[in-house]
Amino acid sequence: MHPREFYEQVAKPNIAEVIDNDEDYRLAVNAITSVDAAYGVLFEHLKSVDAQILQAILFDGKELKDNHFKDHIAKQSKEFEIIRDAAYATKHGRLSDRKSSARLVRSSGDVATHKLTTGLFAAGDALGSSA
């Protein structure tokens, strides 16, 4: 699937749904994980077309993986860094063992008690405008 299709068909509807129902934790988790997954789909697409942007990513190991790409993007966008933290917590049930820096989100209360904003894809966001 092309990254634009994934974003339009999966992530964007999940984002819109949680904006309309900002007290629904399940919808927030759906939006968070679908945005995180969208960047995984984008990474695979960029890899398949041998995109130059991937050459700028520093990583340890033999093979560049989607987590390296997502970490690279998170270093450029605090909003995406929060998405990554929340997605990690959802997948693994914890926020420990981060190697690069301290987590911005330490508990579900850090996510659930704040009002939802569109962040990464907001108008004027340098990263969102080209993602």
C-alpha positions in Angstrom: 0.0 0.0 0.0 1.3 3.5 -0.8 1.9 5.7 2.2 -0.6 8.3 1.1 -3.3 5.6 0.7 -2.6 4.3 4.2 -2.7 7.8 5.7 -5.9 8.7 3.9 -7.7 5.4 4.5 -6.5 4.5 8.0 -4.7 7.2 9.9 -6.6 10.3 8.9 -10.1 8.8 9.7 -8.8 7.6 13.1 -7.4 11.1 13.8 -10.7 12.7 12.8 -12.7 10.3 14.9 -10.7 11.0 18.1 -10.9 14.7 17.5 -14.7 14.4 17.5 -14.6 12.2 20.6 -11.7 13.5 22.5 -12.6 11.7 25.8 -12.5 8.2 24.2 -9.2 6.6 25.1 -9.7 3.7 22.7 -10.0 6.1 19.8 -6.9 7.9 21.0 -5.0 4.7 21.0 -6.3 3.9 17.5 -5.1 7.3 16.2 -1.7 7.1 17.9 -1.0 3.6 16.6 -2.2 4.3 13.1 0.0 7.5 12.8 3.0 5.4 14.1 2.1 2.7 11.5 1.8 5.3 8.8 5.5 6.1 9.3 6.3 2.4 9.1 4.5 2.2 5.7 6.3 5.4 4.6 9.6 3.9 5.6 9.0 0.8 3.5 8.0 2.9 0.5 11.1 5.1 0.8 13.2 2.0 1.1 11.6 0.4 -2.0 12.4 3.6 -4.1 15.9 4.0 -2.6 15.1 7.5 -1.3 18.0 9.7 -0.5 16.5 10.8 2.8 17.3 7.3 4.2 21.0 7.8 3.7 21.0 10.6 6.3 19.8 8.3 9.1 22.4 7.2 11.6 21.8 3.8 13.1 23.6 0.9 14.8 23.5 -2.4 13.1 23.6 -4.0 9.7 20.2 -3.1 8.3 18.2 0.1 8.4 14.8 -0.6 10.0 11.6 1.4 10.4 12.4 2.1 14.1 15.6 3.9 13.0 13.5 6.0 10.6 10.9 6.7 13.2 13.5 7.7 15.7 15.1 10.0 13.1 11.7 11.7 12.5 11.1 11.9 16.3 14.3 13.9 16.7 12.9 16.5 14.4 9.4 16.7 15.8 8.4 16.8 19.5 4.9 15.9 18.5 6.0 12.8 16.7 8.3 11.9 19.6 5.2 11.9 21.9 3.3 9.7 19.3 6.3 7.3 19.3 6.3 7.1 23.1 2.6 6.6 23.3 2.6 3.9 20.6 5.5 2.1 22.3 3.6 2.2 25.6 0.5 0.8 23.9 2.5 -2.0 22.2 4.7 -3.0 25.1 2.7 -1.9 28.2 5.6 0.2 29.5 7.7 3.2 28.8 11.1 2.0 30.1 14.2 0.8 28.2 14.5 3.8 25.9 18.1 4.1 24.8 18.3 7.6 23.1 16.7 10.0 25.6 14.2 10.3 28.4 10.6 9.6 27.5 8.3 12.6 27.2 5.3 10.4 28.2 5.7 8.4 31.4 2.2 7.2 32.1 -1.3 7.0 30.6 -2.2 10.1 32.6 0.3 12.1 30.5 -1.7 11.3 27.4 -5.3 11.0 28.7 -5.5 14.2 30.8 -4.4 16.6 28.1 -6.7 17.9 25.3 -6.0 16.4 21.9 -4.3 18.4 19.3 -3.5 17.5 15.7 0.2 18.3 16.2 2.2 16.5 13.6 -0.2 17.2 10.7 -1.2 20.7 11.8 -1.0 23.5 9.3 2.4 25.2 9.4 4.2 22.3 11.0 7.4 22.0 9.1 7.5 18.2 9.2 3.7 17.6 8.7 3.7 19.8 5.6 6.0 17.5 3.7 5.3 14.1 5.4 
